[in-house]
């Protein structure tokens, strides 16, 4: 489900949606310890993520990223966590569809790429995905992919936990989810995502 920065770079400018987004460079190789970045909750609902292992994807913001979905289906002590309600054949069937997406950090919005079309679940869409790009004051860039109904613009300063978009299904995706990637702006060093468990308790604990 990665949104493939490399392919997005090759998208035909004549048909690509309007963008205010600088595509990241190739990720720098990591020869020593893989460094991490601590982010605030992505959603207000319980979610699970599938990580991109080192070397799977080449571009900063994609390398060492993670794809996250909201799970549901639990009814007290019965049921089990699953990503969709019935067959999953429509976007509205997925628990995460159009869920509010929260800013991961305090920072500035430095990139917005909007896209209006939606994929049919189970069918891979075409790049680029709709994306948001944030920069912290200490020079970390965080990228969200597959967002929809973007609520911020370039130059906006956001606070961690602020609603910045809704969960979508566009670009190279087969189902509603959000890709999250991070890297050091100065060096293009990719960073492994860690979720702030205390902040998650504060946000998810109020909603569940």
N, C-alpha and C positions, 0 to 999 in steps of 0.2 A: 503493500500500500504506500510506498514512498512517493513523494511528489516530484522527485527527479529534477533537481536544479539543472543538471547537464542537458536534459532534453528541453527544458524550458528555454535555455539559451538559444536553442535552435528553432524555436517557434517562429512562424512567419509573422513578421511585424505588421503586415497588412491585415491580418485577421486576428492578431492577439488583442486582448482587451486593453483599454487604457491603463497605464501603470505609473506609479511613482515608487519605483522599487529598483534598487541596485542589486543585481544578482551576485551572490557571494563568490569568492574565488575558490579554487580547489583547496580542500583541507590540507593543512600541513601534516606531515607524518609525525606520529607520536612514537618516539623511541624509548622513552622512559615511562614514568608513572602516568596513567591517564588521570587528568584532573577533572574535578566535578564542579557543578554549579547547583546551588540550592534554589529551587523555585517555589513560589506559592501555588496553591491548588489551581488546577486547570478548570475544574467544574465545581458546582455546589453539590453534585450527586456523586455517589460511589463510582469509581472508574478504574479500569485496568489498562495496562500499557504493554506493548510488545516492542522491545528495544532493537535497534539496528546494531549488530555486532561490528567490531572494529574491522575496517576494510570492506564492509558490505557496500557502502556508498562513498563517493569520492568528494563531494562538495561540502564546504563549510555550511553548517545549518542543516545538512542532511546526515553527514557522518556522525555516528554515535547518537543519533536522534532516537526518538521513540514515537510510536503511534498509539493514541489513547482513545478508548471507547467507554461510554457510560454503560453500566450493567444494571439490570433490573430483574423482575420476576420473583423476588422474595416476598413472602407473605407471612410475616412473623417468624415462626419456627419451621415453616414449610417452604418448599420451592427451592430454586437454586439460581445463581447468578447467570444471566445470559444476556446477549446484546440486543435481541429483538423479541417482540411479543408473539408473533405467530410464525409466518413463513419467512419474514424478512425481505419479501419481494418488493416492498415499497419503502421509500425513505421514512415515511411516517410510522412504519412498523418498528423502527429502531428507537430504543430508549433515548439515545443521544441526539436524535434529529432536532435541530433548532434549539438545543439547550444553550443557555448562556455560557460564553467562554470568558474566563477571567484573566486579567493582566497578570503575568507571572512575576513581575518585579516593579519597583518604582523606577521609572525611566522615561525616555522620550520615544515617541513613534517616529521611526526614520524610514519606514517603507510600508507602502500599501499597494496591493495589487488586487483589484476587485474582479469578480467573475460572476455572471448572472446564471449560467446554466448549471443544471444538476445532473449527476449520473444516475442511471438506473442501477439499484443494488445488484451486485453480481457481475456487472459489466465495467471493465476498466475504462476510465475516461482518458482524455488527451491532455497533455500539459499545455500551458502552465496551470497550476492550482491557484486559487485565490490565497493570498498570503498577507501576513502582517510581520513587521520587523521592529523590534524594540532594542534600544541601547541604554545600558545602565551608565551611571556617572563614572564607574571605574572601567568602562570600555568592554563590557560583555554584550554580545549581540544575541538575542533570542528570536527565533523565527517560528511562527505558527503557519501551518499549511492546511488547506481545505476549509477555511473559514467561509462564512457567508454573512450577509447583512452586517457589514463592517460599520462600527459605530464611532471610529476615531479617524483622524487624518494626520498626515505627516506634520510634525512639529508639536503635536499635542503631548503634554506631560501627563502620564498616567500613574496611578497608585496601584500597588499590588492588590488584587481582588476586585478592581473595577471591571465592569462589563465592557468588553471591547469588540465583541462579535458574537455570532451564533455558530453552532456546530453545523458543518455542511458536508457535502459529498460532491466534490468537483476535482478537476485535474486527474492525475493518475491515482485514483482511488476506486475501490469497489463497494464501499459502504461508508456511512456517516462516521467520521472520526476526526481527530485533530492530530496532525504531526507537530512535534515540538523538537527543535534543534537549537544548539547553542555553540558559540565559538568566541574566541578572543579576537577582537577587531584588529588589533595591531599585528597579530601573527598568523591569523586563520587557524589557530590551534583548536580542534574540536573538543568539546566538553561533554562529559557524561551527565545526564540529567538525574538529579535527586530531588525528591519532593519533601518540602518542609512538613514533617509529620505534626508538629505542634500547630502550625497554621491550618493544616487539614482538619485537625480535631476541632479547632475553633469554627471553621466554616462548615464542614460536613456534619459535625456533631449537632449543629443547630437545625440542619435540614432533615436529618434521618431519625 
